[in-house]
């Protein structure tokens, strides 16, 4: 009887200890490699902090100010980032796979080699961002703005690019569009001559102009240019 009671008490004590430790992690101060996975961090002012290698998996950072932060190599997979500000953040090689980031701001971020695979990025702003070799595979970037963004080597395989604006993006080299959905995607003035994965059906529903350069074998649709919305 005594040993059974002691074992039960020990189990409760261990459970409480584990719960306290998890809560303590969520209350910890910002730091590199911090584990804030599954933590609620909504509507906070966290700008300027160093989160190198941090774990934000499944965390809720909606409406939080993450401007000028360092997120190099950080994991934000499946995090909720609705209307979160990342302006001027450094997030090279960070993992944003499957995040929910509707209307989030990624202006002027340095995100070389980052992954936004299968992310929800509707109406996100990537103005001036360095997205060299970044993956948007299977991401929803409909109505996203890539004004002055560097997209060299980026991939949009199976991505939803409907009504996204790439017209003022900077591209040097290849850009992957294999099976991307490009309904009214704005590609005016872009040099896509070295883009991969493009076919005529994608071009026919996109919005280019006489300055848009297409890969060999593709032709300019008679519907170009599209009317401005």
GIQUIDA-V298346 format. One record per residue. RES is the residue in three letters. PSI is psi in whole degrees, 0 to 359 (* if undefined). BURIAL is b if it has 9 or more other ideal C-beta (glycine too) atoms within 8 Angstrom, else e. Layout:
RES:PSI:BURIAL / RES:PSI:BURIAL
//
This chain:
UNK:312:e / UNK:316:e / UNK:325:e / UNK:317:e / UNK:317:e / UNK:318:e / UNK:318:e / UNK:317:e / UNK:319:e / UNK:320:e / UNK:318:e / UNK:317:e / UNK:317:e / UNK:318:e / UNK:317:e / UNK:320:e / UNK:317:e / UNK:318:e / UNK:317:e / UNK:320:e / UNK:319:e / UNK:317:e / UNK:323:e / UNK:323:e / UNK:317:b / UNK:335:b / UNK:356:e / UNK:152:e / UNK:152:e / UNK:139:e / UNK:158:b / UNK:144:b / UNK:18:e / UNK:149:b / UNK:100:e / UNK:30:b / UNK:137:b / UNK:20:e / UNK:150:b / UNK:112:e / UNK:49:b / UNK:145:b / UNK:42:e / UNK:161:e / UNK:100:e / UNK:15:b / UNK:145:b / UNK:358:e / UNK:155:b / UNK:111:e / UNK:32:b / UNK:127:b / UNK:14:e / UNK:161:b / UNK:110:b / UNK:22:b / UNK:128:b / UNK:12:e / UNK:159:b / UNK:108:b / UNK:25:b / UNK:138:b / UNK:18:e / UNK:144:b / UNK:106:e / UNK:26:b / UNK:144:b / UNK:20:e / UNK:162:b / UNK:118:b / UNK:26:b / UNK:124:b / UNK:9:b / UNK:155:b / UNK:116:b / UNK:22:b / UNK:131:b / UNK:17:e / UNK:155:b / UNK:117:b / UNK:38:b / UNK:123:b / UNK:36:b / UNK:144:b / UNK:123:b / UNK:16:b / UNK:131:b / UNK:13:e / UNK:154:b / UNK:117:b / UNK:36:b / UNK:136:b / UNK:20:e / UNK:155:b / UNK:104:b / UNK:24:b / UNK:135:b / UNK:24:e / UNK:158:b / UNK:105:b / UNK:49:b / UNK:127:b / UNK:25:b / UNK:157:b / UNK:117:b / UNK:34:b / UNK:133:b / UNK:21:e / UNK:155:b / UNK:105:b / UNK:39:b / UNK:131:b / UNK:12:e / UNK:164:b / UNK:125:b / UNK:32:b / UNK:132:b / UNK:23:e / UNK:152:b / UNK:103:b / UNK:34:b / UNK:131:b / UNK:21:b / UNK:153:b / UNK:117:b / UNK:28:b / UNK:126:b / UNK:7:e / UNK:146:b / UNK:103:b / UNK:32:b / UNK:128:b / UNK:27:e / UNK:144:b / UNK:127:b / UNK:30:b / UNK:127:b / UNK:17:e / UNK:154:b / UNK:101:b / UNK:32:b / UNK:135:b / UNK:16:b / UNK:153:b / UNK:121:b / UNK:32:b / UNK:121:b / UNK:12:e / UNK:146:b / UNK:117:b / UNK:17:b / UNK:124:b / UNK:2:b / UNK:156:b / UNK:135:b / UNK:35:b / UNK:124:b / UNK:16:e / UNK:154:b / UNK:105:b / UNK:19:b / UNK:126:b / UNK:13:b / UNK:151:b / UNK:107:b / UNK:6:b / UNK:333:b / UNK:18:e / UNK:161:b / UNK:122:e / UNK:124:b / UNK:109:e / UNK:201:e / UNK:154:e / UNK:125:b / UNK:129:b / UNK:22:b / UNK:119:b / UNK:19:e / UNK:145:b / UNK:118:b / UNK:42:b / UNK:116:b / UNK:26:b / UNK:128:b / UNK:113:b / UNK:26:b / UNK:134:b / UNK:359:e / UNK:145:b / UNK:98:e / UNK:21:b / UNK:336:e / UNK:11:b / UNK:148:b / UNK:152:b / UNK:359:b / UNK:140:b / UNK:172:e / UNK:327:e / UNK:326:e / UNK:315:b / UNK:322:b / UNK:333:e / UNK:358:e / UNK:176:b / UNK:102:b / UNK:195:b / UNK:190:b / UNK:339:e / UNK:350:e / UNK:125:b / UNK:126:e / UNK:157:b / UNK:158:b / UNK:137:e / UNK:346:e / UNK:147:b / UNK:154:e / UNK:124:b / UNK:150:e / UNK:344:e / UNK:349:e / UNK:148:b / UNK:157:e / UNK:156:e / UNK:145:e / UNK:138:e / UNK:*:e
//
